[in-house]
Amino acid sequence: MSMRLFILSLVCFLAFCLGSCSVVEGIFKAGMVWGILLVVGFIALIIFIIAKVSGGRK
């Protein structure tokens, strides 16, 4: 009986750990996408400001 309880506990523990790993992976993927979007937006803003300062439309 105790071996059966041990195996059941181990399976539940592994299922919990593997499930939480996928949640953390999803959070990091979303963070990476937002980071890339912010960097691209920041570079576009710098190019826009430089274009306006250096003359823009004449």
C-alpha positions in Angstrom: 0.0 0.0 0.0 2.8 2.5 0.8 4.5 1.8 -2.5 1.3 2.6 -4.3 1.0 5.8 -2.4 4.6 6.7 -3.2 4.1 6.2 -6.9 0.9 8.2 -6.9 2.6 11.0 -5.0 5.5 10.9 -7.5 3.2 11.1 -10.5 1.3 14.0 -9.0 4.5 15.8 -8.2 6.0 15.3 -11.7 2.7 16.4 -13.3 2.7 19.6 -11.2 6.4 20.3 -12.0 6.0 19.8 -15.7 2.9 21.9 -15.9 4.5 24.8 -14.1 7.5 24.6 -16.5 5.2 25.1 -19.4 3.6 28.1 -17.7 7.0 29.7 -17.0 8.0 29.0 -20.7 4.9 30.8 -21.9 5.6 33.8 -19.6 9.2 34.0 -21.0 8.0 33.8 -24.6 5.5 36.6 -24.0 8.2 38.6 -22.3 10.6 38.1 -25.2 8.0 39.2 -27.8 7.2 42.4 -25.7 10.9 43.1 -25.4 11.5 42.8 -29.1 8.5 45.1 -29.8 9.7 47.7 -27.3 13.2 47.7 -28.8 11.9 48.1 -32.4 9.5 50.9 -31.2 12.4 52.7 -29.4 14.6 52.5 -32.5 11.8 53.8 -34.7 11.3 56.7 -32.2 15.0 57.6 -32.3 15.0 57.5 -36.2 11.8 59.7 -36.2 13.4 62.2 -33.8 16.6 62.4 -35.8 14.7 62.9 -39.0 12.7 65.8 -37.5 15.8 67.4 -36.0 17.9 67.1 -39.1 15.4 68.7 -41.4 12.3 66.5 -41.9 10.2 68.0 -44.8 11.5 71.0 -46.6 
